[in-house]
């Protein structure tokens, strides 16, 4: 699953920049995903966040 800068996040979890997988952020479902260093990017879903 992936989203572009400015789109709403479809799922809470850990997301990474498509062309730079070492850059990860946590986004909540429904939040607008940001640019990265001023560039429009695609964010790819990496993993769910464990809830205890």
Buried (B, 14 or more C-beta within 10 A) or exposed (E): EBBEBEEEBBBBBEBBBBEEEEBBEEBEEEEEBEEBEEEEBBBBBBEEEEEE
